[in-house]
Each structure stands twice: as structure tokens, then as C-alpha cells.
Amino acid sequence: MSKPALTILLAAPRGFCAGVDRAIQIVELALERFGPPIYVRHEIVHNRTVVESLEAKGAVFVEELDEVPADAHVVFSAHGVPKSVPADARQRGLAYLDATCPLVSKVHVEAERLHAQDMHLIMIGHAGHPEVVGTMGQLPEGAITLVEKVEDVAALAVPDPEKLGFITQTTLSVDDTAGIVAALTARFPAIQAPHKEDICYATTNRQAAVKAIAPQCDALIVIGAPNSSNSVRLVEVGARAGVAKALRIQHAGELDWSLMEGVHRVGITAGASAPESLVEELIEAFRRRYAVTVEQVTVTEERVQFKVPRALIA
Ligand code: SF4
């Protein structure tokens, strides 16, 4: 029996961003240079495949520094850490490497700049996400108030509406954030915006690519972890752009094929921490069941690359 026809619309850009690429390189270079074990505080990036492949090479993932033995090397994840973490590492005599994405570090610098001008800060982000914990931990407690949604803005109590600035998590929904910023600006006209948009290029481009394919898809599959903020946002962006079935899976094995019944055109993308091999695996799984045609839809080319710390290449 011949296989049914199916078109896959492959969103581009998708998958690994420059910050994730750099964080993985840092762990790999540290393993080469210092030998295993290399301890990593928190999942280096939110993806099990990446974590397991680094574990196989000798990386040991921990949640807190008290799980790291004295004299060991420890890497901080791409999401960034509160200032107390490197301070604690120094006190414990640990050698640490910081894999914080430079675009997250840029937000940290922005927060410090505004704080130095006596501003109170509003952070737009998701409570409990490690990036938010890390960014809020750059300033003394109480210096930043977290806002998660438009409705939070009305209830905000700030010390001085004339001395107010905002920063954002890098992996938010571009559209939701614009709504929150509009509400903040309407209530606090003097609020200062970041010098340059905090939502990073990778988040923006992956969301734009999903919007470009959404009108042509019966279903959208995002490959990404449940705790990957940018992956979860891609599902929301797809659903909001009108895709009837927008879902997220970690790998092909998680796909419920009954959901593909009646689907003729499926969009595929991957969050910034998901390797391309998982996309290829999913396309292969489709090929086993359908006569597949793949069309890539590219909204922009990405050429961003970040350098690894000098200590690893000198
Ligand atoms: S998603 Fe953006 S901020 Fe996060 S690691 Fe990638 S480039 Fe950096």
C-alpha cells in the first residue's frame, strides 16, 4: 500500500542558538583541558539529549555548589547565576567557568546600570526560571520586582514612578512582552526601556519563523524540553497564529501519531536548546509512515557566534 502524502514545513532558523552552542563548547573544552569530572551547576541548557551526551563524556550535573567536591572545576549554565553563586564558589575554593550566554550577561549589566542610577527595576519574566533567578540575583533583594503578565501591572507598587526602569527575560514571547511593556508605559510614562531589546535574536527569529509557516500548517511540532522557556513560547506563538494542533515533544518517540490523523502539512521547529539531530530523527519517523516532501521556510540567516572564555583556549 502506498504511503499517504505529507508536506513538512521546516522553520528556519530553528534549534541551537549561539549561546547554547558556546555553553556546550565550554563544557566540552573543560573536559578536554582539565579531564573529567567537570561539574555543571544546573542543566547546562534545557535539553536531556545534550545533558546525557555530556554526562557520557564525564560531566556531572548538580543543582547546588555544596554537591561539588573541593578543588573541582564547575561550570555555570547558560541561563546565568545570581551574584551569590560565584562568590560562594570562590569561598569554597572552586575553579569556575561561566557559561552564561553573553546576551543574558548584557541584561545583567543593564540591571546594574539602571540600579546605579537609583532606579527601581521591573523585570518581565517567568517566576522560578533560572535566568530570572540569576538576573534578579544581580542586585540586592527588593531592587527588582517581577512582572509575569499584563494584569500584574495594575497591582504594581513602586517606590518612585519617576525612577523606574524595566528589563526582560531573553526568551519571552515577543508579542506578550510588547503588551506588558505597553501597560507599563501607560501606567508609568517615565519608565526607562533597555538600551537594546532584551529578548534575544534567537528567540525573535524562531518565533518569526513559526509565524511564517503557521498559516500553511495543519499541525506544528516544536522539539524542546518542558522547562525550555523559548520552546514553550514557540508552541504558544503557533497556536496564536492559528495552527489547530500546536504541540511540543522532546523527541520523535514522544509523538502521539493519532494526533497526525487528517494532517497534510506539518510545521516543524526546535527550541534554542534542541540539537538538529532530534529534528532529523523526527523527519525520519514521518518518512516511515508518509511520502514526505520537505520544504524549508527561512525568514533570516543567523551568523551570530560567541567566543569561549580565554582560559579554555590559551
Ligand atoms: S536563547 Fe538567546 S539568550 Fe538564551 S542562550 Fe540562546 S542566544 Fe543566549
Residues whose N, C-alpha, C, O or C-beta is under 5 A from the ligand:
A	BS01	SF4	C17 A18 G19 V20 A78 C101 L103 V104 T170 C200 A202 T203 A272
